[in-house]
Structures are given as C-alpha cells and as structure tokens.
Amino acid sequence: MTMPCRSVERGASAVEYGLLVSGIAAVIAVAVYAFGGVAGEVSLDSCKHITSATGTTISTSCE
C-alpha cells in the first residue's frame, strides 16, 4: 500500500516553514549585530540630553 500524498505534503510544508523561520531569524541576527552599536549610542545620547536638559541627577548613570 502506498503512502497518501497528503501526509508527504504536510511534512514538506513543515520543512518549508522551518526554513522560512530560520531565514527570518538569521536576518534579525544580522540586523541586530549591524545596528546594535548605533542603537546603543542613540540611547546613551538621549539619556545625556535628558539629564542635561532637566538639570536633575538620575540615580542610575547613563553609562
């Protein structure tokens, strides 16, 4: 008896979705690696601007 075609297609679909999710995860990892330093600098600059504009000291340091 041969295997129904539907179960084979279901397995192929699962593999395709797995590859798709892996590809998206790789793109996200590369983007975080590439832009991670820039994002850190932006948040540090924002913290310094807020501290200097308000003239208050924050209990945690900006760095």
RAQUINOR-V842384 format. One record per backbone hydrogen bond with DSSP energy under -1.0 kcal/mol. NH is the residue of the N-H (numbers start at 1). CO is the residue of the C=O. E is the energy in kcal/mol with one decimal. If there is no record, write none. Layout:
# RAQUINOR-V842384
NH;CO;E, NH;CO;E
This chain:
# RAQUINOR-V842384
9;5;-2.1, 10;6;-2.0, 11;7;-1.8, 12;8;-2.0, 13;9;-2.5, 14;10;-2.0, 15;11;-2.0, 16;12;-2.4, 17;13;-2.6, 18;14;-2.2, 19;15;-2.4, 20;16;-2.2, 21;17;-2.6, 22;18;-2.2, 23;19;-2.3, 24;20;-2.3, 25;21;-2.4, 26;22;-2.1, 27;23;-2.1, 28;24;-2.4, 29;25;-2.4, 30;26;-2.3, 31;27;-2.3, 32;28;-2.5, 33;29;-2.2, 34;30;-2.6, 35;31;-2.8, 36;32;-1.4, 39;35;-2.3, 40;36;-1.9, 41;37;-2.1, 42;38;-2.2, 43;39;-2.2, 44;40;-2.0, 45;41;-2.5, 46;42;-2.3, 47;43;-2.1, 48;44;-2.1, 49;45;-2.4, 50;46;-2.5, 51;47;-2.3, 52;48;-2.4, 53;49;-2.3, 54;50;-2.1, 55;51;-1.4
